[in-house]
């Protein structure tokens, strides 16, 4: 009977170690995904701000061209 409990404990320990490894790998994958998302968000913000600045400059030159210095 003692041998059975030792065997069962051994199997449960192996299962626990396997579960810890799987959870650790998932956590690392999630962490990497978050870093990638932050980088993508930063790039999108830079692109949008550049696009808005370009539109602002175009609007200012268009206003100057047509003599609409109302601002």
DOLUMTI-597706 format. One record per residue (C-alpha): y negated, z, x negated. Coordinates in nm, 3 decimals, decimal comma. Layout:
BEGIN
REC	y	z	x
REC	Y	Z	X
...
***
This chain:
BEGIN
REC	y	z	x
REC	0,000	0,000	0,000
REC	-0,236	0,078	-0,286
REC	-0,166	-0,261	-0,439
REC	-0,265	-0,429	-0,113
REC	-0,599	-0,242	-0,104
REC	-0,669	-0,328	-0,467
REC	-0,592	-0,694	-0,396
REC	-0,815	-0,686	-0,086
REC	-1,096	-0,523	-0,284
REC	-1,061	-0,787	-0,556
REC	-1,083	-1,070	-0,299
REC	-1,387	-0,909	-0,133
REC	-1,558	-0,873	-0,472
REC	-1,499	-1,241	-0,549
REC	-1,637	-1,336	-0,207
REC	-1,944	-1,115	-0,260
REC	-2,017	-1,263	-0,602
REC	-1,981	-1,614	-0,460
REC	-2,221	-1,529	-0,174
REC	-2,477	-1,387	-0,419
REC	-2,461	-1,703	-0,631
REC	-2,508	-1,925	-0,326
REC	-2,807	-1,721	-0,205
REC	-2,962	-1,726	-0,551
REC	-2,932	-2,106	-0,569
REC	-3,087	-2,143	-0,224
REC	-3,376	-1,918	-0,322
REC	-3,444	-2,124	-0,634
REC	-3,432	-2,446	-0,435
REC	-3,679	-2,304	-0,182
REC	-3,910	-2,190	-0,461
REC	-3,907	-2,536	-0,618
REC	-3,973	-2,695	-0,279
REC	-4,277	-2,469	-0,227
REC	-4,417	-2,565	-0,568
REC	-4,372	-2,934	-0,487
REC	-4,543	-2,887	-0,150
REC	-4,841	-2,714	-0,314
REC	-4,875	-3,002	-0,560
REC	-4,862	-3,257	-0,278
REC	-5,123	-3,064	-0,080
REC	-5,351	-3,055	-0,385
REC	-5,318	-3,430	-0,434
REC	-5,389	-3,497	-0,067
REC	-5,702	-3,278	-0,079
REC	-5,828	-3,465	-0,384
REC	-5,764	-3,803	-0,221
REC	-5,936	-3,704	0,101
REC	-6,238	-3,556	-0,076
REC	-6,269	-3,870	-0,289
REC	-6,243	-4,089	0,019
REC	-6,507	-3,884	0,201
REC	-6,743	-3,899	-0,097
REC	-6,699	-4,276	-0,112
REC	-6,771	-4,307	0,261
REC	-7,080	-4,089	0,221
REC	-7,210	-4,306	-0,062
REC	-7,142	-4,622	0,139
REC	-7,327	-4,480	0,438
REC	-7,623	-4,378	0,225
REC	-7,649	-4,723	0,067
REC	-7,613	-4,885	0,409
REC	-7,891	-4,664	0,546
REC	-8,116	-4,752	0,254
REC	-8,038	-5,122	0,296
REC	-8,137	-5,126	0,661
REC	-8,438	-4,901	0,613
REC	-8,302	-4,616	0,820
REC	-8,421	-4,322	0,614
REC	-8,396	-4,083	0,909
REC	-8,207	-3,798	0,739
***
